[in-house]
Amino acid sequence: MPRSGSLKQRITIQERAINNVLGDPIEVWSDVQEMWAKVQPMRGDELFKAQQMNTRINTKITMRPYPGLSTLHRIIHGSDTYNILSVQNVDSLGVDMLLYCEEVRTSGS
C-alpha cells in the first residue's frame, strides 16, 4: 500500500455522456473529480502479468478510493488520457484503488 506522500501526481476523473444533437449522438467527457495519484507506465514482468488480463493494459494508477469509479470513466494526467480497463481495491480495506489503464494515443503521437 503506498503512503500518502507517494501520491504526488494530479489526475482528473472524467465521466462520459452522450449528447444528441440534431439526432446525431456526440460523445462528451466532463470532469467530475481531481485527485492525487501515482501514475506508472508498466514494464517487464509486471506488464506481462497485467496483459494476461487484458492485452491493452500499459499503465497503472494508484489512488485513494472514489465511489462509483468504473471502466465507464477515464483519467486525465497532464496532456495524457487513459481509458480505465480494470478497477481493483488493493487491500480490500478501501484504502487504495489500483486502476489498470490503456494510454489513449492520438493519431499524431
C-alpha positions in Angstrom: 0.0 0.0 0.0 1.5 3.3 -1.0 2.0 6.1 1.6 0.1 9.3 1.1 3.3 11.0 0.1 3.8 8.8 -2.9 0.5 10.0 -4.5 2.1 13.2 -6.0 0.6 13.4 -9.4 -2.7 15.3 -10.0 -5.3 13.5 -12.1 -8.8 14.3 -13.2 -11.5 11.7 -13.4 -13.9 12.2 -16.3 -17.3 10.8 -17.0 -18.8 10.2 -20.4 -22.1 11.4 -21.6 -23.8 11.1 -25.0 -25.5 14.2 -26.2 -27.9 14.0 -29.0 -27.5 17.0 -31.4 -29.9 17.0 -34.3 -30.3 13.2 -34.0 -26.6 12.6 -34.1 -25.0 11.2 -30.9 -21.9 13.1 -29.8 -19.6 11.7 -27.0 -18.8 14.4 -24.4 -16.4 14.0 -21.4 -16.8 16.1 -18.3 -14.6 16.5 -15.3 -16.0 15.0 -12.1 -13.1 15.0 -9.6 -9.5 15.9 -9.2 -7.3 13.7 -7.0 -3.8 12.9 -6.1 -2.4 9.6 -7.6 0.6 7.7 -8.7 0.7 7.1 -12.5 3.2 4.5 -13.6 3.9 3.0 -17.0 4.2 -0.8 -16.7 7.3 -2.7 -17.8 8.8 -6.1 -17.8 7.2 -8.9 -15.8 4.6 -6.6 -14.3 3.4 -5.6 -17.7 3.4 -9.2 -18.9 1.3 -10.3 -16.0 -1.2 -7.5 -16.4 -1.6 -8.2 -20.1 -2.7 -11.7 -19.2 -5.9 -10.0 -18.0 -6.1 -7.5 -21.0 -3.5 -7.0 -23.7 -4.2 -3.3 -23.9 -3.0 -2.6 -20.3 0.1 -0.4 -20.3 -0.2 1.9 -17.2 -1.3 1.5 -13.6 -2.7 4.3 -11.5 -2.8 4.1 -7.7 -5.2 6.4 -5.9 -7.5 6.8 -3.0 -11.0 5.4 -3.4 -13.5 7.2 -5.5 -17.0 5.8 -5.1 -18.6 4.6 -8.3 -15.4 4.7 -10.3 -15.6 2.2 -13.2 -14.4 1.4 -16.7 -17.0 3.9 -17.9 -14.7 6.7 -16.6 -11.4 7.9 -17.9 -8.3 9.6 -16.3 -6.6 12.7 -17.5 -3.0 13.3 -16.3 -1.3 16.4 -17.8 -1.8 16.0 -21.5 -2.2 12.2 -21.3 -5.6 10.4 -21.4 -6.1 6.9 -20.0 -9.0 4.5 -20.5 -9.7 2.5 -17.4 -9.7 -1.2 -18.2 -9.9 -2.6 -14.6 -10.6 -1.1 -11.1 -9.3 -3.0 -8.1 -9.5 -2.5 -4.4 -5.8 -3.0 -3.4 -6.2 -4.5 0.1 -10.0 -5.0 0.5 -9.9 -2.3 3.2 -11.0 0.5 0.9 -7.8 2.5 1.5 -6.3 2.4 -2.1 -7.6 1.7 -5.6 -5.5 0.3 -8.4 -6.5 1.1 -11.9 -5.1 -0.8 -14.9 -5.3 1.5 -17.9 -4.5 2.0 -21.5 -3.0 5.2 -22.6 -5.0 6.7 -25.5 -2.8 7.5 -28.4 -3.8 10.3 -30.7 -3.1 10.0 -34.4 -0.2 12.5 -34.1 1.7 10.6 -31.4 
